[in-house]
Amino acid sequence: MSTVNMLDAKTNLSRLVEAVESGAEAEIVIARNGRPAAKLVPVGHVAKGQRIGVAKGKFVAPEPDKAFDAEAAAVFMAKPKA
């Protein structure tokens, strides 16, 4: 655990964050007037919940409409006007 004063922290913030990210320092205490004021620690790995299939069973998709399919295909296959 390192302690740095506020001015050094402001001047070397990128270096301090890199040291914490890389694991070179477990935490860095930032002091104001010699008293600890803040702690710089790495963010732990945040496990994300399951996303695929999260809405499964929540709604029913309508059956495809052949007329709409033809209309959409015509829009995408249309030649651009010169």
C-alpha positions as CSV (number, residue, x, y, z in Angstrom):
1,M,0.0,0.0,0.0
2,S,1.5,3.3,-1.1
3,T,0.4,6.8,0.0
4,V,0.7,9.8,-2.2
5,N,-0.3,13.4,-1.6
6,M,-3.0,15.1,-3.6
7,L,-0.7,17.1,-5.9
8,D,1.3,13.9,-6.8
9,A,-1.9,12.1,-7.4
10,K,-3.2,14.8,-9.8
11,T,0.1,14.9,-11.6
12,N,0.6,11.2,-11.9
13,L,-3.0,9.8,-12.1
14,S,-2.4,7.8,-15.2
15,R,0.7,6.2,-13.7
16,L,-1.1,5.4,-10.4
17,V,-4.1,3.9,-12.2
18,E,-1.7,1.7,-14.3
19,A,0.1,0.5,-11.2
20,V,-3.2,-0.5,-9.6
21,E,-4.5,-2.1,-12.8
22,S,-1.4,-4.1,-13.4
23,G,-1.3,-5.4,-9.8
24,A,2.0,-3.6,-9.0
25,E,0.1,-1.9,-6.2
26,A,-2.8,-3.5,-4.4
27,E,-4.1,-0.1,-3.4
28,I,-2.9,3.5,-3.3
29,V,-4.0,5.9,-0.6
30,I,-4.4,9.6,-1.6
31,A,-3.7,12.0,1.3
32,R,-4.7,15.6,1.8
33,N,-2.6,17.5,4.3
34,G,-1.0,14.3,5.5
35,R,-4.4,12.6,6.3
36,P,-5.8,9.8,4.1
37,A,-8.7,11.1,2.0
38,A,-9.3,8.5,-0.7
39,K,-8.2,5.0,-1.8
40,L,-7.4,4.0,-5.4
41,V,-8.2,0.3,-5.8
42,P,-8.7,-1.9,-8.9
43,V,-12.2,-2.7,-10.0
44,G,-13.0,-6.3,-9.5
45,H,-14.2,-8.4,-12.4
46,V,-17.9,-7.9,-12.6
47,A,-19.6,-11.1,-13.6
48,K,-22.4,-10.3,-16.0
49,G,-25.6,-12.3,-15.8
50,Q,-27.0,-14.4,-18.5
51,R,-28.3,-12.2,-21.4
52,I,-29.1,-14.7,-24.1
53,G,-32.7,-15.9,-23.8
54,V,-33.5,-13.4,-21.1
55,A,-36.9,-12.6,-22.8
56,K,-37.7,-16.2,-23.7
57,G,-41.4,-16.9,-23.2
58,K,-42.2,-13.2,-22.5
59,F,-43.8,-12.6,-25.9
60,V,-45.1,-14.4,-29.0
61,A,-43.7,-13.5,-32.4
62,P,-46.3,-13.1,-35.1
63,E,-46.3,-15.4,-38.1
64,P,-44.5,-14.0,-41.1
65,D,-46.6,-12.0,-43.6
66,K,-45.8,-12.9,-47.2
67,A,-47.1,-9.6,-48.5
68,F,-44.8,-7.6,-46.2
69,D,-41.8,-9.9,-47.0
70,A,-42.3,-9.1,-50.7
71,E,-42.7,-5.3,-50.0
72,A,-39.5,-5.3,-47.8
73,A,-37.6,-7.3,-50.5
74,A,-38.6,-4.7,-53.1
75,V,-37.3,-1.9,-51.0
76,F,-33.9,-3.5,-50.5
77,M,-33.6,-4.8,-54.1
78,A,-34.7,-1.5,-55.7
79,K,-32.1,0.2,-57.9
80,P,-31.1,3.7,-56.8
81,K,-32.4,6.5,-58.9
82,A,-29.8,8.4,-60.9
